[in-house]
């Protein structure tokens, strides 16, 4: 009964983290800004950290099954 919310939350975090990491990688490789009005290195670093944290949180949710 409790595994349903854990699976849903894990999938949401994993999809968000994977999508953000993929999007950030594509933007950096193309030389385009990740966020407008912010230093490019700072925005790419922050987006990458948030993406990895979301992936880790999703993996943690899957270990709770």
PDB file of N, CA, C and O in Angstrom:
ATOM      1  N   UNK A   1       0.810  -1.184   0.000  1.00  0.00           N
ATOM      2  CA  UNK A   1       0.000   0.000   0.000  1.00  0.00           C
ATOM      3  C   UNK A   1       0.861   1.257   0.000  1.00  0.00           C
ATOM      4  O   UNK A   1       0.521   2.229  -0.675  1.00  0.00           O
ATOM      5  N   UNK A   2       1.963   1.261   0.740  1.00  0.00           N
ATOM      6  CA  UNK A   2       2.805   2.438   0.821  1.00  0.00           C
ATOM      7  C   UNK A   2       3.797   2.526  -0.337  1.00  0.00           C
ATOM      8  O   UNK A   2       4.455   3.555  -0.493  1.00  0.00           O
ATOM      9  N   UNK A   3       3.919   1.499  -1.137  1.00  0.00           N
ATOM     10  CA  UNK A   3       4.889   1.536  -2.227  1.00  0.00           C
ATOM     11  C   UNK A   3       4.398   2.378  -3.401  1.00  0.00           C
ATOM     12  O   UNK A   3       5.215   2.845  -4.195  1.00  0.00           O
ATOM     13  N   UNK A   4       3.107   2.582  -3.532  1.00  0.00           N
ATOM     14  CA  UNK A   4       2.563   3.390  -4.628  1.00  0.00           C
ATOM     15  C   UNK A   4       3.063   4.815  -4.622  1.00  0.00           C
ATOM     16  O   UNK A   4       3.564   5.279  -5.646  1.00  0.00           O
ATOM     17  N   UNK A   5       2.950   5.537  -3.510  1.00  0.00           N
ATOM     18  CA  UNK A   5       3.464   6.902  -3.472  1.00  0.00           C
ATOM     19  C   UNK A   5       4.981   6.969  -3.647  1.00  0.00           C
ATOM     20  O   UNK A   5       5.487   7.914  -4.252  1.00  0.00           O
ATOM     21  N   UNK A   6       5.707   5.991  -3.133  1.00  0.00           N
ATOM     22  CA  UNK A   6       7.161   5.984  -3.281  1.00  0.00           C
ATOM     23  C   UNK A   6       7.555   5.793  -4.740  1.00  0.00           C
ATOM     24  O   UNK A   6       8.499   6.423  -5.218  1.00  0.00           O
ATOM     25  N   UNK A   7       6.842   4.934  -5.441  1.00  0.00           N
ATOM     26  CA  UNK A   7       7.129   4.718  -6.865  1.00  0.00           C
ATOM     27  C   UNK A   7       6.816   5.977  -7.658  1.00  0.00           C
ATOM     28  O   UNK A   7       7.613   6.399  -8.496  1.00  0.00           O
ATOM     29  N   UNK A   8       5.662   6.579  -7.400  1.00  0.00           N
ATOM     30  CA  UNK A   8       5.280   7.794  -8.110  1.00  0.00           C
ATOM     31  C   UNK A   8       6.284   8.916  -7.863  1.00  0.00           C
ATOM     32  O   UNK A   8       6.722   9.573  -8.807  1.00  0.00           O
ATOM     33  N   UNK A   9       6.648   9.138  -6.612  1.00  0.00           N
ATOM     34  CA  UNK A   9       7.590  10.195  -6.270  1.00  0.00           C
ATOM     35  C   UNK A   9       8.959   9.921  -6.872  1.00  0.00           C
ATOM     36  O   UNK A   9       9.605  10.838  -7.380  1.00  0.00           O
ATOM     37  N   UNK A  10       9.406   8.685  -6.821  1.00  0.00           N
ATOM     38  CA  UNK A  10      10.697   8.331  -7.417  1.00  0.00           C
ATOM     39  C   UNK A  10      10.722   8.567  -8.913  1.00  0.00           C
ATOM     40  O   UNK A  10      11.715   9.057  -9.449  1.00  0.00           O
ATOM     41  N   UNK A  11       9.640   8.223  -9.590  1.00  0.00           N
ATOM     42  CA  UNK A  11       9.563   8.439 -11.036  1.00  0.00           C
ATOM     43  C   UNK A  11       9.561   9.928 -11.356  1.00  0.00           C
ATOM     44  O   UNK A  11      10.228  10.359 -12.297  1.00  0.00           O
ATOM     45  N   UNK A  12       8.821  10.715 -10.586  1.00  0.00           N
ATOM     46  CA  UNK A  12       8.770  12.165 -10.829  1.00  0.00           C
ATOM     47  C   UNK A  12      10.147  12.785 -10.650  1.00  0.00           C
ATOM     48  O   UNK A  12      10.593  13.555 -11.500  1.00  0.00           O
ATOM     49  N   UNK A  13      10.822  12.461  -9.559  1.00  0.00           N
ATOM     50  CA  UNK A  13      12.153  13.012  -9.329  1.00  0.00           C
ATOM     51  C   UNK A  13      13.148  12.536 -10.385  1.00  0.00           C
ATOM     52  O   UNK A  13      13.971  13.322 -10.855  1.00  0.00           O
ATOM     53  N   UNK A  14      13.082  11.272 -10.759  1.00  0.00           N
ATOM     54  CA  UNK A  14      14.008  10.741 -11.760  1.00  0.00           C
ATOM     55  C   UNK A  14      13.784  11.392 -13.127  1.00  0.00           C
ATOM     56  O   UNK A  14      14.749  11.737 -13.809  1.00  0.00           O
ATOM     57  N   UNK A  15      12.531  11.563 -13.530  1.00  0.00           N
ATOM     58  CA  UNK A  15      12.245  12.205 -14.812  1.00  0.00           C
ATOM     59  C   UNK A  15      12.661  13.675 -14.808  1.00  0.00           C
ATOM     60  O   UNK A  15      13.232  14.165 -15.782  1.00  0.00           O
ATOM     61  N   UNK A  16      12.375  14.372 -13.719  1.00  0.00           N
ATOM     62  CA  UNK A  16      12.766  15.777 -13.626  1.00  0.00           C
ATOM     63  C   UNK A  16      14.286  15.914 -13.645  1.00  0.00           C
ATOM     64  O   UNK A  16      14.822  16.736 -14.389  1.00  0.00           O
ATOM     65  N   UNK A  17      14.977  15.128 -12.844  1.00  0.00           N
ATOM     66  CA  UNK A  17      16.436  15.207 -12.790  1.00  0.00           C
ATOM     67  C   UNK A  17      17.088  14.828 -14.106  1.00  0.00           C
ATOM     68  O   UNK A  17      18.022  15.492 -14.557  1.00  0.00           O
ATOM     69  N   UNK A  18      16.597  13.761 -14.724  1.00  0.00           N
ATOM     70  CA  UNK A  18      17.146  13.345 -16.014  1.00  0.00           C
ATOM     71  C   UNK A  18      16.890  14.368 -17.103  1.00  0.00           C
ATOM     72  O   UNK A  18      17.776  14.660 -17.906  1.00  0.00           O
ATOM     73  N   UNK A  19      15.683  14.915 -17.135  1.00  0.00           N
ATOM     74  CA  UNK A  19      15.354  15.932 -18.139  1.00  0.00           C
ATOM     75  C   UNK A  19      16.152  17.205 -17.950  1.00  0.00           C
ATOM     76  O   UNK A  19      16.629  17.787 -18.924  1.00  0.00           O
ATOM     77  N   UNK A  20      16.303  17.646 -16.712  1.00  0.00           N
ATOM     78  CA  UNK A  20      17.072  18.854 -16.442  1.00  0.00           C
ATOM     79  C   UNK A  20      18.545  18.653 -16.778  1.00  0.00           C
ATOM     80  O   UNK A  20      19.179  19.549 -17.336  1.00  0.00           O
ATOM     81  N   UNK A  21      19.090  17.502 -16.449  1.00  0.00           N
ATOM     82  CA  UNK A  21      20.494  17.224 -16.764  1.00  0.00           C
ATOM     83  C   UNK A  21      20.714  17.152 -18.269  1.00  0.00           C
ATOM     84  O   UNK A  21      21.712  17.666 -18.775  1.00  0.00           O
ATOM     85  N   UNK A  22      19.800  16.523 -18.984  1.00  0.00           N
ATOM     86  CA  UNK A  22      19.901  16.444 -20.436  1.00  0.00           C
ATOM     87  C   UNK A  22      19.791  17.827 -21.068  1.00  0.00           C
ATOM     88  O   UNK A  22      20.577  18.169 -21.952  1.00  0.00           O
ATOM     89  N   UNK A  23      18.825  18.618 -20.623  1.00  0.00           N
ATOM     90  CA  UNK A  23      18.631  19.964 -21.152  1.00  0.00           C
ATOM     91  C   UNK A  23      19.842  20.852 -20.878  1.00  0.00           C
ATOM     92  O   UNK A  23      20.278  21.598 -21.756  1.00  0.00           O
ATOM     93  N   UNK A  24      20.381  20.775 -19.676  1.00  0.00           N
ATOM     94  CA  UNK A  24      21.556  21.568 -19.319  1.00  0.00           C
ATOM     95  C   UNK A  24      22.755  21.168 -20.174  1.00  0.00           C
ATOM     96  O   UNK A  24      23.495  22.034 -20.640  1.00  0.00           O
ATOM     97  N   UNK A  25      22.951  19.890 -20.382  1.00  0.00           N
ATOM     98  CA  UNK A  25      24.067  19.413 -21.204  1.00  0.00           C
ATOM     99  C   UNK A  25      23.941  19.908 -22.637  1.00  0.00           C
ATOM    100  O   UNK A  25      24.926  20.348 -23.230  1.00  0.00           O
ATOM    101  N   UNK A  26      22.754  19.840 -23.191  1.00  0.00           N
ATOM    102  CA  UNK A  26      22.543  20.292 -24.568  1.00  0.00           C
ATOM    103  C   UNK A  26      22.797  21.787 -24.677  1.00  0.00           C
ATOM    104  O   UNK A  26      23.451  22.232 -25.620  1.00  0.00           O
ATOM    105  N   UNK A  27      22.292  22.572 -23.726  1.00  0.00           N
ATOM    106  CA  UNK A  27      22.494  24.028 -23.766  1.00  0.00           C
ATOM    107  C   UNK A  27      23.976  24.386 -23.656  1.00  0.00           C
ATOM    108  O   UNK A  27      24.445  25.279 -24.363  1.00  0.00           O
ATOM    109  N   UNK A  28      24.711  23.711 -22.790  1.00  0.00           N
ATOM    110  CA  UNK A  28      26.139  24.010 -22.607  1.00  0.00           C
ATOM    111  C   UNK A  28      26.919  23.628 -23.855  1.00  0.00           C
ATOM    112  O   UNK A  28      27.793  24.380 -24.287  1.00  0.00           O
ATOM    113  N   UNK A  29      26.623  22.479 -24.442  1.00  0.00           N
ATOM    114  CA  UNK A  29      27.333  22.047 -25.660  1.00  0.00           C
ATOM    115  C   UNK A  29      27.082  22.971 -26.839  1.00  0.00           C
ATOM    116  O   UNK A  29      27.963  23.162 -27.678  1.00  0.00           O
ATOM    117  N   UNK A  30      25.892  23.544 -26.909  1.00  0.00           N
ATOM    118  CA  UNK A  30      25.572  24.458 -28.002  1.00  0.00           C
ATOM    119  C   UNK A  30      26.062  25.869 -27.730  1.00  0.00           C
ATOM    120  O   UNK A  30      25.981  26.731 -28.605  1.00  0.00           O
ATOM    121  N   UNK A  31      26.568  26.116 -26.534  1.00  0.00           N
ATOM    122  CA  UNK A  31      27.073  27.429 -26.176  1.00  0.00           C
ATOM    123  C   UNK A  31      25.986  28.441 -25.870  1.00  0.00           C
ATOM    124  O   UNK A  31      26.239  29.645 -25.882  1.00  0.00           O
ATOM    125  N   UNK A  32      24.799  27.974 -25.601  1.00  0.00           N
ATOM    126  CA  UNK A  32      23.678  28.854 -25.287  1.00  0.00           C
ATOM    127  C   UNK A  32      23.537  28.979 -23.775  1.00  0.00           C
ATOM    128  O   UNK A  32      23.950  28.081 -23.040  1.00  0.00           O
ATOM    129  N   UNK A  33      22.962  30.076 -23.303  1.00  0.00           N
ATOM    130  CA  UNK A  33      22.838  30.257 -21.846  1.00  0.00           C
ATOM    131  C   UNK A  33      21.828  29.281 -21.236  1.00  0.00           C
ATOM    132  O   UNK A  33      20.811  28.946 -21.844  1.00  0.00           O
ATOM    133  N   UNK A  34      22.134  28.848 -20.048  1.00  0.00           N
ATOM    134  CA  UNK A  34      21.216  27.976 -19.324  1.00  0.00           C
ATOM    135  C   UNK A  34      20.121  28.819 -18.681  1.00  0.00           C
ATOM    136  O   UNK A  34      18.962  28.405 -18.636  1.00  0.00           O
ATOM    137  N   UNK A  35      20.485  30.000 -18.184  1.00  0.00           N
ATOM    138  CA  UNK A  35      19.536  30.951 -17.608  1.00  0.00           C
ATOM    139  C   UNK A  35      19.936  32.349 -18.055  1.00  0.00           C
ATOM    140  O   UNK A  35      21.120  32.688 -18.041  1.00  0.00           O
ATOM    141  N   UNK A  36      18.980  33.148 -18.444  1.00  0.00           N
ATOM    142  CA  UNK A  36      19.268  34.498 -18.905  1.00  0.00           C
ATOM    143  C   UNK A  36      19.538  35.423 -17.709  1.00  0.00           C
ATOM    144  O   UNK A  36      18.856  35.360 -16.686  1.00  0.00           O
ATOM    145  N   UNK A  37      20.549  36.280 -17.871  1.00  0.00           N
ATOM    146  CA  UNK A  37      20.860  37.257 -16.840  1.00  0.00           C
ATOM    147  C   UNK A  37      21.743  36.742 -15.724  1.00  0.00           C
ATOM    148  O   UNK A  37      21.954  37.437 -14.730  1.00  0.00           O
ATOM    149  N   UNK A  38      22.265  35.525 -15.873  1.00  0.00           N
ATOM    150  CA  UNK A  38      23.125  34.925 -14.849  1.00  0.00           C
ATOM    151  C   UNK A  38      24.411  34.483 -15.530  1.00  0.00           C
ATOM    152  O   UNK A  38      24.410  34.149 -16.715  1.00  0.00           O
ATOM    153  N   UNK A  39      25.507  34.480 -14.778  1.00  0.00           N
ATOM    154  CA  UNK A  39      26.771  34.017 -15.355  1.00  0.00           C
ATOM    155  C   UNK A  39      26.607  32.582 -15.859  1.00  0.00           C
ATOM    156  O   UNK A  39      26.019  31.748 -15.171  1.00  0.00           O
ATOM    157  N   UNK A  40      27.121  32.292 -17.057  1.00  0.00           N
ATOM    158  CA  UNK A  40      26.925  30.960 -17.652  1.00  0.00           C
ATOM    159  C   UNK A  40      27.447  29.806 -16.794  1.00  0.00           C
ATOM    160  O   UNK A  40      26.785  28.776 -16.666  1.00  0.00           O
ATOM    161  N   UNK A  41      28.625  29.977 -16.213  1.00  0.00           N
ATOM    162  CA  UNK A  41      29.184  28.892 -15.405  1.00  0.00           C
ATOM    163  C   UNK A  41      28.341  28.661 -14.152  1.00  0.00           C
ATOM    164  O   UNK A  41      28.096  27.521 -13.756  1.00  0.00           O
ATOM    165  N   UNK A  42      27.906  29.747 -13.540  1.00  0.00           N
ATOM    166  CA  UNK A  42      27.105  29.645 -12.321  1.00  0.00           C
ATOM    167  C   UNK A  42      25.769  28.956 -12.604  1.00  0.00           C
ATOM    168  O   UNK A  42      25.355  28.079 -11.845  1.00  0.00           O
ATOM    169  N   UNK A  43      25.099  29.338 -13.674  1.00  0.00           N
ATOM    170  CA  UNK A  43      23.793  28.752 -13.970  1.00  0.00           C
ATOM    171  C   UNK A  43      23.909  27.280 -14.364  1.00  0.00           C
ATOM    172  O   UNK A  43      23.077  26.464 -13.967  1.00  0.00           O
ATOM    173  N   UNK A  44      24.934  26.938 -15.143  1.00  0.00           N
ATOM    174  CA  UNK A  44      25.125  25.542 -15.530  1.00  0.00           C
ATOM    175  C   UNK A  44      25.467  24.677 -14.319  1.00  0.00           C
ATOM    176  O   UNK A  44      24.993  23.548 -14.199  1.00  0.00           O
ATOM    177  N   UNK A  45      26.283  25.212 -13.436  1.00  0.00           N
ATOM    178  CA  UNK A  45      26.648  24.466 -12.230  1.00  0.00           C
ATOM    179  C   UNK A  45      25.444  24.246 -11.334  1.00  0.00           C
ATOM    180  O   UNK A  45      25.212  23.133 -10.861  1.00  0.00           O
ATOM    181  N   UNK A  46      24.680  25.297 -11.101  1.00  0.00           N
ATOM    182  CA  UNK A  46      23.507  25.178 -10.233  1.00  0.00           C
ATOM    183  C   UNK A  46      22.476  24.215 -10.824  1.00  0.00           C
ATOM    184  O   UNK A  46      21.907  23.396 -10.102  1.00  0.00           O
ATOM    185  N   UNK A  47      22.234  24.308 -12.127  1.00  0.00           N
ATOM    186  CA  UNK A  47      21.272  23.402 -12.765  1.00  0.00           C
ATOM    187  C   UNK A  47      21.752  21.959 -12.681  1.00  0.00           C
ATOM    188  O   UNK A  47      20.949  21.051 -12.469  1.00  0.00           O
ATOM    189  N   UNK A  48      23.046  21.741 -12.842  1.00  0.00           N
ATOM    190  CA  UNK A  48      23.587  20.382 -12.753  1.00  0.00           C
ATOM    191  C   UNK A  48      23.474  19.828 -11.337  1.00  0.00           C
ATOM    192  O   UNK A  48      23.139  18.659 -11.151  1.00  0.00           O
ATOM    193  N   UNK A  49      23.749  20.656 -10.352  1.00  0.00           N
ATOM    194  CA  UNK A  49      23.642  20.211  -8.962  1.00  0.00           C
ATOM    195  C   UNK A  49      22.198  19.859  -8.615  1.00  0.00           C
ATOM    196  O   UNK A  49      21.943  18.848  -7.961  1.00  0.00           O
ATOM    197  N   UNK A  50      21.264  20.680  -9.046  1.00  0.00           N
ATOM    198  CA  UNK A  50      19.847  20.402  -8.777  1.00  0.00           C
ATOM    199  C   UNK A  50      19.413  19.112  -9.493  1.00  0.00           C
ATOM    200  O   UNK A  50      18.660  18.316  -8.932  1.00  0.00           O
ATOM    201  N   UNK A  51      19.884  18.908 -10.724  1.00  0.00           N
ATOM    202  CA  UNK A  51      19.526  17.702 -11.469  1.00  0.00           C
ATOM    203  C   UNK A  51      20.064  16.451 -10.794  1.00  0.00           C
ATOM    204  O   UNK A  51      19.347  15.460 -10.655  1.00  0.00           O
ATOM    205  N   UNK A  52      21.322  16.489 -10.373  1.00  0.00           N
ATOM    206  CA  UNK A  52      21.903  15.327  -9.693  1.00  0.00           C
ATOM    207  C   UNK A  52      21.214  15.080  -8.353  1.00  0.00           C
ATOM    208  O   UNK A  52      21.001  13.932  -7.965  1.00  0.00           O
ATOM    209  N   UNK A  53      20.870  16.149  -7.650  1.00  0.00           N
ATOM    210  CA  UNK A  53      20.155  15.986  -6.382  1.00  0.00           C
ATOM    211  C   UNK A  53      18.778  15.353  -6.607  1.00  0.00           C
ATOM    212  O   UNK A  53      18.357  14.501  -5.825  1.00  0.00           O
ATOM    213  N   UNK A  54      18.084  15.757  -7.656  1.00  0.00           N
ATOM    214  CA  UNK A  54      16.778  15.165  -7.958  1.00  0.00           C
ATOM    215  C   UNK A  54      16.919  13.688  -8.321  1.00  0.00           C
ATOM    216  O   UNK A  54      16.103  12.864  -7.908  1.00  0.00           O
ATOM    217  N   UNK A  55      17.954  13.355  -9.092  1.00  0.00           N
ATOM    218  CA  UNK A  55      18.184  11.947  -9.425  1.00  0.00           C
ATOM    219  C   UNK A  55      18.505  11.134  -8.174  1.00  0.00           C
ATOM    220  O   UNK A  55      18.024  10.011  -8.023  1.00  0.00           O
ATOM    221  N   UNK A  56      19.308  11.692  -7.287  1.00  0.00           N
ATOM    222  CA  UNK A  56      19.641  10.993  -6.048  1.00  0.00           C
ATOM    223  C   UNK A  56      18.401  10.820  -5.168  1.00  0.00           C
ATOM    224  O   UNK A  56      18.217   9.768  -4.556  1.00  0.00           O
ATOM    225  N   UNK A  57      17.566  11.834  -5.106  1.00  0.00           N
ATOM    226  CA  UNK A  57      16.338  11.737  -4.326  1.00  0.00           C
ATOM    227  C   UNK A  57      15.386  10.697  -4.924  1.00  0.00           C
ATOM    228  O   UNK A  57      14.725   9.960  -4.192  1.00  0.00           O
ATOM    229  N   UNK A  58      15.323  10.643  -6.253  1.00  0.00           N
ATOM    230  CA  UNK A  58      14.515   9.617  -6.899  1.00  0.00           C
ATOM    231  C   UNK A  58      15.033   8.219  -6.602  1.00  0.00           C
ATOM    232  O   UNK A  58      14.251   7.304  -6.343  1.00  0.00           O
ATOM    233  N   UNK A  59      16.350   8.055  -6.640  1.00  0.00           N
ATOM    234  CA  UNK A  59      16.942   6.753  -6.317  1.00  0.00           C
ATOM    235  C   UNK A  59      16.675   6.388  -4.861  1.00  0.00           C
ATOM    236  O   UNK A  59      16.417   5.225  -4.549  1.00  0.00           O
ATOM    237  N   UNK A  60      16.736   7.375  -3.971  1.00  0.00           N
ATOM    238  CA  UNK A  60      16.445   7.127  -2.567  1.00  0.00           C
ATOM    239  C   UNK A  60      15.002   6.659  -2.382  1.00  0.00           C
ATOM    240  O   UNK A  60      14.728   5.759  -1.588  1.00  0.00           O
ATOM    241  N   UNK A  61      14.092   7.278  -3.120  1.00  0.00           N
ATOM    242  CA  UNK A  61      12.681   6.876  -3.035  1.00  0.00           C
ATOM    243  C   UNK A  61      12.504   5.436  -3.480  1.00  0.00           C
ATOM    244  O   UNK A  61      11.698   4.706  -2.903  1.00  0.00           O
ATOM    245  N   UNK A  62      13.249   5.014  -4.501  1.00  0.00           N
ATOM    246  CA  UNK A  62      13.139   3.639  -4.972  1.00  0.00           C
ATOM    247  C   UNK A  62      13.720   2.646  -3.963  1.00  0.00           C
ATOM    248  O   UNK A  62      13.305   1.488  -3.936  1.00  0.00           O
ATOM    249  N   UNK A  63      14.670   3.077  -3.137  1.00  0.00           N
ATOM    250  CA  UNK A  63      15.206   2.169  -2.128  1.00  0.00           C
ATOM    251  C   UNK A  63      14.242   1.978  -0.963  1.00  0.00           C
ATOM    252  O   UNK A  63      14.417   1.057  -0.166  1.00  0.00           O
ATOM    253  N   UNK A  64      13.236   2.826  -0.853  1.00  0.00           N
ATOM    254  CA  UNK A  64      12.253   2.746   0.229  1.00  0.00           C
ATOM    255  C   UNK A  64      11.148   1.736  -0.066  1.00  0.00           C
ATOM    256  O   UNK A  64      10.248   1.567   0.756  1.00  0.00           O
ATOM    257  N   UNK A  65      11.190   1.071  -1.199  1.00  0.00           N
ATOM    258  CA  UNK A  65      10.122   0.121  -1.560  1.00  0.00           C
ATOM    259  C   UNK A  65      10.172  -1.127  -0.719  1.00  0.00           C
ATOM    260  O   UNK A  65       9.347  -2.023  -0.894  1.00  0.00           O
TER     261      UNK A  65
END
